Amino acid sequence: MDEPYYHPDLARIHHLGFGFHAEDTAPGVLALLEPMRGGLVVEIGCGSGLLTRHLVGAGHRLIATDASPAMLDIARAEQPDVDFRRLTLPGDPVPEADAIVGVGHALNYLDTIEQVEESLIALAEALRPGGVLAIDLCDMEWAAFRAEEGSIGWVGEDWALVTRFSVPSPDRYVRQMATFTQTVDGTYRRDDERHDNVMVDVATVPGILAVHGVEATVRDAFGSERLPVGLKAIVGQKTAP
């Protein structure tokens, strides 16, 4: 990626208006991590720290990572005592951990399916024996279900977001976004950002992870929450060094 996703305005809008996914998935993720209490958890794609605060609140030792500097700026301002680090997969090394978690389908933001597979291998190899993996991924179904989605807008107290969706190919889901953020003089600043997501045939993921010692399953949820159509939870455990 030449330029990181989530510029400052979109990062702020996401933090203020789109925390529901972290809230919904947190109970299920925390339940999966309960046997790992006392170990080190690495969060992939932590964004502005919406899931992070639940992990910290549950008493986990944590390294929270993201590829977006703007997201990390918000996260550090909100939770200054957390070890936030910039990490861009698949190139940057993943810290060795007793558990690796991530919600918000961070791996789908990579450029190619090959990069997604490399990143899955990197996560598997970073897990210590017995370690837990819990991440979500957009399946091919995600794009197919939303092929006719069109455009939608959201409005907050001092911001607005307009998004146009498209599916240029079965393995790509594109969001073209215009953000409007109120400035100190009452006018609105506009920024444009495009997110290209690589869709994954999640049925292949357990096989990729198994080669690297992680026995994983594809689930409809981490716990009792209801994930959007096409978003799947990948949950596994490292059984071999």
N, C-alpha and C positions, 0 to 999 in steps of 0.2 A: 504494500500500500504506500503510494507516494506521499499522501497526506493523511494524518490520522482521522478516523471518524470521530464525530462529536466535537465540533468547534465549541467555543465557550458558550454561545447563546443556546445552542441546542442541548448542550450538556446541562445547563441550568434548567431549561424547560423540562428535560427528561427527569431531573432530580425533583422538581416541584410537582409535576403532573403525572408521572408514570411510575410511581412506586408500588403499584398494586401487584405486579408479578412477584417481586421480592417478598411482599407481605403474604401472598398466597402460598408461596413455595417454602417459606422459612420453617414452618412446623415440621413438614416432611423431611427436609434436609437435616434439621437438628435431630430428629429421631434417628436418622441413619447414622449420624455422627456420635450418638451417645456412647457406643462401645469404644470410641476413640478418645474419650475425654482424657485430657492430660497429654495427648500427643500434639503434634504440630499440624495445623490445617493450612493449606495454601488455597486461596480463592483466586480463580481465573476469571477475568472480565468483571472485576468488582464494580466498575463504573464509579458512581458517586458515593458508594458505600451503603446502599440500601439494604442488601443482605448482610453486609459486614457488621452492621450494628446488632443484628440478631445473633450472629456468631460470637461477637464480643460479649453480648449480654448473657449468653449461655456459658461463658467462662472458658471459651476455647483459646488456646495459643494460636496466633494467626499471623500469616503474611498475606496481604491482600494486593492483587496485581491487576493492572489494566494497561492497554496500549495507548489510551487517550490522555494526554497531559491535562486537558481541560477537565475531564472527569476526575482525575487524581487531585487537581487543585481543590475542587469542591469537597472531595472525600477527606483530604487532610485538614481543611478548614472546619469541617463538621466533627471530625474525630481525630484530634491531633496526637493522641497517644497510640494510635494503631500504626503498625509497620506497613505503610503503603509503598509499593514499588512499581515502576514502569516495566512492563514485560510484554514483548510482542512475539507471538508465536508465528512460525515454528522456529525462528532463529535464536531467540534468547533462551538460556538454560532455565529450566523449571527447578526451584528449590526442592530438595528431597523432603518428603512429607509423609505423615501418617494418614492424611486424608487430603483429597483434592476435590474441590467443589466449584460450581459455577452455574449461575442461572442468567438467562438473557441471551442464550445461544451465541456466545462469543466466537466459537470456532466457525460459525457460518459467515462471519465477516471477513474471513480470509479470502485470498484471490482465486484459489483453485482447489479442486477436490484433493489433489496431491498434497497441498499444504494442510488441509484438514486431516488427512491420514497421518502425515508426519507429526502433527500436533498431538493426535491421539496417542501415537507411539511415545512421544516425549512425556505425556502425562503418565502413561503406564510405567515407563521406566523410572520416573521420579518417585513413584509410590514405594514405600517400604513394605516388606512382607506383612501381610495382614491388613494393609492399608485399604481405605475405602475411597472409591471414585463415585461422584454424583454430579453429573452435568446434564444440561439439556441441549438438544440439537433440533433444528428444523429438518424434517423429513421432506422428501419430494412432494408429499401430500400437502405440505404447507403452501407451496406455490400453486399447485393444481386447484386447491380449494378457493384461492383468492384471485384467480385469473381475471375475473370480471369485477374486481373490487372498486376500481375507479379512483375517486378522490374523497378526502375527508378533512375536516378541520377541527381544531381544538382551541379554546380560548381560556386563558387564565387571567389573574388579576392585572398583570402588567406584561403579558405576552400572548402571542398567538402562533399557531403552527398549522400550516396547510401542507398536506401530503398527497402526492399522486402516486399510485401504485401501478406496476406493470410486471408482466412475466414474459420477457423477451425469448426465453427458451425454458423447457421443463426444469432445468437445473439452476435457474436464476430467478431471483425475486428482487425487484428494484423499487426503492422508495426515493422519489425526488421531493425534497422538502424545502419550503420557504419559512423561515422563522422571522417573527416581528417582536422586537423587545423594546419596551418603553425606556427612553433615556431620561436624564435628569431634567431636561427642559420640556418634557411631555411629548416629544415627537417619538416616532418609532424607527428603530434601526432594523434593516432587513439583511438577512444572510441566507445563502442557498447552499444546500448540501445534498449529495446523492449517496445513498447506501445501496451497494450491490451485495446481496447475500447468495452464497453458494448453497444449493440444496444438497442434502446428503441422503443416500439410501441407507437409512439407519439399520436395516436388517444386516448390513455388512459389518457394522461396527463391532459386535461381539467377537467376530472372527479375527479382526485386526488386533483387538486388545488381547485375545487369548494367546496369540503368538508371543506376547510380551508379558505373560504371566498373570493377566487380569481376567477373571471369570466375570462376565457382565451380562446383564439382560436389558432389553428395551422395555420400558414401562410407560403406561399412560400418565403417570404422575409420580412424584417423589413420595407422596403420602396420600391424604384424602382430598387434596385440592383437585380442581378440574383444569387441566392445561388446555390452551387453545388447540383447535384442530390442526394437526400436523406437527405440533411441538411434542417431542418425546423426551422422557427422562432416561438417561443411561446410568445404570447403577451397577457397580461391581466391586470386587475385592481382589487384592493382590495375593495370589496363592503360591507364587514361586519367585525366587530372586531373579 
